[in-house]
C-alpha cells in the first residue's frame, strides 16, 4: 500500500488548510496516510478554534477522528514549537513531536508528500 505524508503548513481558517484536511481524510481511504504540522500549520492544532466569524468552517473539530479514518501518524516539529512558543498541552489532539532529523527521515520514508 502506498504511504502518503500530508504536510500542513498553512494557518487555520485558510482554504488551503481546510482543503488539506479534506484531502487527508479522502486519501486515507486509499493509502496509508500520516500528517505533519509545520510552521503556521501548528496553529491548526490549538484548542478553541473559532473560524466562523471569518467565514470558514471549523474543520479542526475533525482532528479527533483521524485515527478512526486510519491516519497512522500525527506529527509536528519539536523545534518549531519551541521557536513560536506553543506548548503541546494547548493542542486539541495528541501529536508526536519530532526532532528535525526525524522529520527528514519521515519525509523520505513516504512514497508521496503532499503540502497544504
Secondary structure, DSSP 8 states (H G I E B T S, - for coil): --EEEEEE-S-TTSHHHHHHHHHHHHHTTTSEEEEEE-GGGGGGGBSS---GGGT---GGGGGGGTTTTT--EEEEEHHHHHHHT--GGGBSS--EEE-HHHHHHHHHHSSEEEE-
